Amino acid sequence: MIQQEIKIIQPLEFEPHNHWYPKALNATIHPMINFFLNLEQERIITRYCHMHPKVNKEKLSEILNHRSKYFLWAGADLLNVTSAAGKRQMVVIENNSCPSGQKSMPLIDDNKEQGSYRLMIERTFKPFLKNLRNKIKGGLAVIYDKNPMEVSGYAKVISEVMNEPVFYSSFSDQEKDPNVKFNDGIMYVRHQNKWHQIRAAFRYVTQKPWNRIPINCKTKILNPTVACLAGGRNKMVAAKAYDIFNAELQNYGLKINIPETIWDVSKNEIPLWVKKLGGHAVIKVPYSNAGQGVYTIVTQEELDKFMEMQFDYDLFIVQSLIGNYNWSSTTSAGKLYHVGTIPNAKNQTFVADIRMMVSSTENGIKPLCTYARRAEKPLVDHLSSGTDSWSMLGTNLSIKKSNGVWDNDTNRLVLMDRRDFNKLGIGLDDLIEAYIQTVLSMVAIDKMAQTLVNKQGRFRMKLFKSLNDDISLLQEIKLD
């Protein structure tokens, strides 16, 4: 990858057209989304407990008011699914540290042109800086490895809110001589051949961040790398975090809804688990993201093709596949299948997922923005020979080109505006459910991150290894 020149962002540089997709820039937010984002927490709790009478109100309030220690900013991907009996639910596919979404979100208030970029920085990043206990002096930085449209928006808002310059630099896994380095756990950035010490940084580094950002870091970073290893970029440990937290929630009527998940699966075991799930499954490389390393299997041909591939890691996750009712995985809890979009003029229904972005604030975990994405091709009732299941089930918009550069397929973006939102076929209770599922999964990962750090603030490598004994991954982790 070509080395990018580092920039210094000054206050008052924010220009909206540089930080939103063109189709989102002038979109008008749907009234229901606006209403949802302005709902007080107590009203959300009251409504949810009214609809789910077995839920313990005090426990739900405690969770929504959780003060995250490591996982402060999250974005869950959720599927709107139903059972044969018509029981609808939101299912968490994954929860991401460094989530995207701002550039796809219509303004809540037309008079506030920085939108939820500013909400995120004022609610979460600024208090995070106030709470710094370290003695590290220096500037502020924003580092990234993709999504410059959105990340540069954050950098400009940080500069304005904090009223100081911000170093803005790429930090890709492929850069030969990056402008970011760490000495003794302190971050430095290079500008005009001079290295500058950094006291705190905002991070949008998504690809293997643990191989170049040390876990035991003195410069405070939002989110820190431990949040990624605890589940924010590690689907293997995330699945275990959800399982542990679900056990805690069992007596309170709450649960993180996830597909049936088998973890620590070696490659040669995969066909056995796919068979157990009725020949339909999802296989995941646990440490990939942005739609990479996810394989939907609905035919023997797709399974054979997967087994011929070579991978960097030794262990995989196998999950039940949610498809059409006629070809979804058979699990102990029965079949789940996609509700999908409202049929279009051709009577075609598409798979869509919902991204719900939230952040930890001084007043609990609050929603920031939301958008949806649909699959490329419509969902079919019956599979035919040569079916490409990913084109019907894959919703991620990120595309990695052969030269390593990232792009986005915005044709499949579904905005939460007056025009697009109605196509999703969801209501206010679905949005509340998506928000609560996002918070539950975020808290589970934050609790796991807290477990992985000892009282001295050091990463517990032995414990992590017991949870995720993948030699290839362990060799990548940069501790100091």
PyMOL commands that set and color helices and strands:
alter all, ss='L'
color gray80, all
select helices_A, chain A and resi 16-18+22-25+31-37+41-51+57-64+102-104+115-130+148-162+209-211+225-232+235-252+267-276+300-307+325-327+389-393+410-412+421-424+428-451+461-467+471-474
alter helices_A, ss='H'
color red, helices_A
select strands_A, chain A and resi 7-9+73-83+88-97+139-144+166-170+180-183+186-191+194-204+220-222+261-266+281-284+294-297+315-320+336-338+352-361+364-374+398-400+406-408+413-414
alter strands_A, ss='S'
color yellow, strands_A
deselect
rebuild
show_as cartoon
